[in-house]
C-alpha cells in the first residue's frame, strides 16, 4: 500500500551549535523544489547577491523549529517570527541549514524511513 513519507525532518546540528543542537525542517512542497533548482541553475554562472539572498530566504522558510541560541545563550527566534534572522547566522549555521534542507529533499528511501519495498 502506498505510504506518504514524513513531512518534517529533525536534523542534529552539532557542527553549528554544539552537541544536542537540532533543527526541524519541513520538506519543500509545491513549487519550492522547482524554485531551489531554478536558483541553483541560473545561467550556470556564479550566483548573484540577489540570487543568494533568495536561496537563503527559501531555505530558512523551511525551518519549523530549532533549539539554537545566540552568543549570549538566549534562544534564537524562529525565522517565521523574525524574517531577518538569516542575516545573523554564521557560516557554520548556514552550512548546517543547507545540509538539512538537502536531506529534506532526498527521496524517502534515502532517509531510511521506508521498508525494502517488497510485500
C-alpha positions in Angstrom: 0.0 0.0 0.0 1.4 3.5 -0.8 2.6 5.5 2.1 3.5 9.2 2.2 6.8 9.9 3.8 7.4 12.2 6.8 6.8 15.9 6.1 9.3 17.1 8.6 12.8 16.0 9.4 14.7 16.7 12.6 18.4 17.1 11.9 21.1 17.1 14.5 23.5 20.2 14.1 26.5 19.7 16.4 28.8 21.3 13.9 26.7 24.5 14.1 25.6 24.8 17.7 27.3 22.0 19.6 26.1 18.7 21.0 22.4 18.3 21.4 21.5 21.1 18.9 19.0 20.4 16.2 16.6 21.9 13.6 13.3 20.7 12.3 13.0 21.2 8.5 9.7 21.0 6.6 10.0 19.1 3.3 9.8 21.5 0.4 6.4 21.3 -1.3 4.6 22.6 -4.3 6.8 24.9 -6.4 9.6 25.1 -3.7 11.7 22.2 -5.1 11.5 23.8 -8.5 12.4 27.1 -7.1 15.5 25.6 -5.5 16.5 24.0 -8.8 15.9 27.3 -10.6 18.0 29.3 -8.1 20.8 26.7 -8.3 21.0 26.7 -12.0 20.5 30.4 -13.1 22.6 30.6 -16.3 25.1 28.2 -14.7 27.0 31.3 -13.5 28.3 32.2 -10.1 25.2 33.2 -8.1 24.4 36.9 -7.8 23.9 38.5 -4.4 20.2 38.7 -5.2 20.1 35.0 -6.1 22.0 34.1 -3.0 19.6 36.1 -0.8 16.6 34.4 -2.5 18.1 31.0 -1.9 18.8 31.8 1.8 15.3 33.1 2.4 13.8 30.0 0.8 16.0 27.7 2.9 15.2 29.4 6.2 11.5 29.5 5.4 11.6 25.7 5.7 12.7 25.8 9.4 9.8 24.9 11.7 11.7 24.6 14.9 15.2 24.7 16.4 16.9 24.9 19.8 19.7 27.3 18.6 20.9 30.1 20.8 22.8 33.4 20.2 26.2 34.2 21.6 24.7 35.0 25.0 22.9 31.7 25.2 19.5 33.2 24.5 17.1 31.3 22.2 17.2 32.5 18.6 13.8 33.4 17.3 12.4 31.2 14.5 12.5 32.6 11.0 8.7 32.7 11.0 8.7 35.3 13.7 11.9 37.1 12.6 12.5 37.0 8.9 15.8 38.8 9.3 17.3 36.1 11.4 19.2 34.7 8.5 21.4 37.8 8.5 22.6 37.0 12.0 23.6 33.4 11.3 27.2 32.4 11.0 28.8 30.3 8.2 28.6 27.1 10.3 24.9 27.6 11.0 24.2 28.4 7.3 26.0 25.3 6.3 24.0 23.2 8.7 20.8 24.6 7.3 21.9 23.9 3.8 22.7 20.3 4.7 19.4 19.9 6.5 17.4 21.2 3.5 19.4 18.8 1.3 18.4 15.9 3.5 14.7 17.0 3.5 14.7 17.0 -0.3 16.0 13.4 -0.5 13.6 10.7 -1.6 12.0 8.9 1.4 14.1 5.7 0.8 17.3 7.7 1.2 16.2 8.9 4.6 15.9 5.4 5.9 12.1 5.8 6.5 11.0 3.2 4.1 10.9 -0.6 4.1 12.5 -2.8 1.5 9.7 -2.1 -0.9 8.6 -5.8 -1.0 5.5 -7.2 0.4 
